[in-house]
Amino acid sequence: MSAIIELEIGPGGEPGTWTVRVLRSAGADAASASFRLDVDTLITRLPFMDSTVLASAVPARRVLTEGETEIQRVGTELFSAVFTGEVEEAYRTSRAVAMGRGESLQVRLRLVAPMLAALPWESLFDPQAGVYVCRKEPLIRQIPTTDAMEPLNLDPPLRVLAMVAAPSDLPAIDAAGERMRLETALGSHIARGRILVEWLDDVTWTNVHEKLLSAPWHVLHFVGHGSYDSSSEEGVLAFVDPDGRAEYVDASALADLLDQAEPTPRLVVINSCMSGAASTNELYSGTAAALVNSGINAVAAMQFTISDAAAVAFSQGFYSALAYGCRIDEAVVSGRIAILGLGRDTLEWVTPVLCLRGDDTRLFIVPKSADDPDDAADIPGIPAAPPEPTPTPKPDPRRVRLIAAAAAGAALLLGIGGTVAVMAALSGAGGDDGGAADVAAVTLPAEIEVRGDTAWTPTGLECTGGRRLLLNATGEVEVEDLGGIALTPEGAEQQYSVIDPQPYASHASLIGRVSDCGLPFVVGSRLAMECPVDGDLQLGFNDSDPGGNVGSFTVTASDATEDATITLDALTPITVDVPASAADWVPTGITCLPGATYSVWGNGVIMWGEDQELTSVDADGAEVFTQQADDPSDNVPGLEDAEHGSLIGAIDGLPPYVGLGTESYFDCYGGGGRIGQVVLGVNDLARDDNTGQFTVIMSRITPPSG
């Protein structure tokens, strides 16, 4: 058994405060501390973390430092908040004891507030040791109970019931490919009789019920679509109904179904986006936590969208460890390290979540065999036999859906200028997702109807790298959750929902993506775009629950590849790092045309000062920590009255300069009304001793005039 530190984290005595208690450790069990943590802000950052983690699967898409900066920043903030004072001392002592024994330190978190459960604790970063906790130590989300089952004595094989649910009205899933990839990853264990994988082809409620009754199963492995139902405040998985369409099964019903098996599967692995996400209102609302709370010993699930390559790597490392009798917490670490073997750029090791019922992390007792010593190299997370990275196919991002599921339970809508609304959150509920349909190829120019009650509409247009398209959209859609107000393709300006398919685009606007796995971008009423990758162009409605909307947009698509008079628009949202020490303006890649407007979301902290006598400010220039006064004489000309150190912008680095801050807009008329590139900077002329950076997300909300 590893050394353990178990922490209970819950609300404090005042708003914005929290308490942490050490329930047990190798250090002082009576330790406790209180801390402040801006949980609301962290939750609003989850969509960016999701897209950042997924984008890291394709290194060409995004520079690592940008993505890892965000993950490490959040992880450091969480670690520094919780591990403070006596609690930090207990952690350091426990870690030293574990290292002295040659063991890992098992970190258990009992999160007794729903908002805390929604946070990405798997990103915890120890700045003193310079390590991500979950990559070194098993990290468990503990569900307390007194009736957990004893470990099961297991004679190999480990019996896995696997299923791929592919409803016809949701984005397509390559069932044959999923099966091939998992069986290839586990091929050596299957051949030796250590693992048996049996597949259920038609994932209806009745078929799953019958299969569970037909034989003993140790593990249920589900691949498919997941979401969160705000009406029931519970995570759901998409089974298939008799007509082939999605039938959403909530976690409590699934737990009852699994109880029909004899014995009940000890482990459920959910290879579905958002299956590890949680509500901010109900403690055990997410699919993973709800299953464990309902009686399943352990659930391994995904809190973010995951690419195919990472999903396969995780399965390989995870099941290899289980097949050799490792504990479930060790198996999850093994899966994380297997993902890390895909390449140094990947951040997807943060995506898996382990929820555990009770105290025992050994689900199965597996007898050793003569070939175990030679096979130990198959287990990526076992320190005694570090793995060689396994060659993996080029990452192909998995189905991208609502990327803010961890905040979905709150149905949180960010509004600027006091505009706030609340929306329903079930992915695709009431509306078809046309991304999965096969449509005939079209020739250009072409007219395409995009219905407001449909999440995604296939266009039949093949996007190939370098091809340029001009999209012009007209029409109106009456949006149900806004009281039936009729909106153009620009959507509801100054309203953003973290549960929309593209949370940084205007709610109910026209958006697009290239293939089911593409990240959504803003289309609006006009977009001149260059295809970013090869794939089918899909157009969508930026509404997490479009089913009750009425009306449609008509999109005229034409080929602009040979038209040199058309200025291309950047595919927004885009993310840009603005270092505090940058000697010059930082380009965004956005060409500002008169009339266009962009939303600006600035995050991060910068510091200045000599001999570490630092002053820290956020993107608004608001002080976070101060040891010396700022000097307004160092402000950029024209912004002398703006906050020193705040985020600013311009066109081509020329006046007029515009103050931006954490939440604002960049108006191309306000920036001078000329054609040029939007650039970003810091309101400080003396930048030599600055440190830190702002991470800025920009998204077009109105197109150029004319």
Number of C-alpha atoms within 10 A of each C-alpha: 11 16 19 22 24 20 25 17 22 20 18 15 10 8 8 13 15 21 17 24 20 23 18 19 24 18 22 18 17 13 19 22 19 20 16 14 17 11 17 15 9 18 23 20 18 23 24 20 23 24 19 25 27 26 26 25 27 18 14 10 12 15 15 18 12 16 25 18 15 20 25 19 17 22 22 19 19 23 20 17 18 24 20 17 12 18 25 20 15 24 24 15 17 24 24 18 20 18 13 10 11 11 16 22 25 25 24 22 22 20 20 15 17 19 24 23 28 29 24 24 21 24 25 25 24 18 14 6 8 9 13 20 21 22 22 16 18 24 24 25 21 24 22 14 13 8 10 15 15 14 15 14 11 16 12 17 17 24 20 22 23 18 23 23 24 25 24 20 18 25 23 20 20 13 16 10 11 18 18 13 20 18 18 14 21 23 16 15 22 17 10 12 13 20 21 20 20 14 15 15 15 19 24 22 16 12 13 19 16 13 16 21 16 11 13 16 24 23 20 21 20 21 22 26 29 29 31 31 24 20 10 13 23 25 33 28 27 23 25 21 17 12 10 16 17 23 18 20 18 24 25 20 14 17 19 13 16 24 18 15 19 14 15 20 23 21 23 23 21 24 26 24 28 33 33 33 31 33 29 26 18 18 20 25 31 32 32 31 32 26 29 27 24 17 22 24 28 31 27 25 25 26 29 32 30 28 23 21 20 29 28 24 28 29 26 28 27 28 26 28 26 25 24 24 20 24 18 27 27 26 29 30 28 32 30 28 26 29 30 22 21 21 15 11 21 23 24 27 26 23 25 24 25 23 26 29 26 20 17 17 19 18 23 23 18 20 12 12 8 7 9 11 10 9 14 17 17 25 30 32 26 19 14 10 15 14 19 12 15 15 9 14 11 11 16 15 22 21 23 24 27 29 27 32 36 33 29 35 31 23 24 23 22 18 15 15 9 9 12 14 15 13 20 22 29 28 28 23 21 15 21 22 23 23 27 20 17 11 13 10 10 13 13 11 12 15 17 17 17 25 23 30 27 26 29 28 24 26 25 18 20 18 20 16 12 13 17 21 21 20 22 19 23 16 16 20 24 20 24 18 17 16 8 13 13 17 20 19 29 25 27 19 18 19 21 25 29 30 32 30 27 30 26 28 34 28 28 32 25 27 26 23 25 23 22 25 19 22 21 26 25 29 30 25 23 21 21 21 22 20 19 17 14 14 18 20 21 24 28 29 29 31 33 28 25 27 18 16 24 16 15 20 23 18 24 17 21 17 17 19 14 9 9 8 7 13 14 17 21 20 22 21 22 16 19 18 23 25 21 25 21 15 13 14 20 19 20 19 16 21 21 29 21 20 16 18 21 23 24 21 20 25 20 18 24 25 24 25 19 11 7 10 11 19 21 21 22 22 29 22 21 16 18 12 12 15 11 13 9 17 12 17 13 16 21 20 14 12 18 15 11 20 21 25 34 26 29 23 25 27 27 19 18 13 13 16 21 22 23 25 26 21 17 18 22 25 22 24 15 17 22 18 16 16 16 20 18 23 23 28 29 31 28 26 17 15 20 13 14 21 17 16 23 25 21 23 22 23 25 29 26 22 20 16 8 5
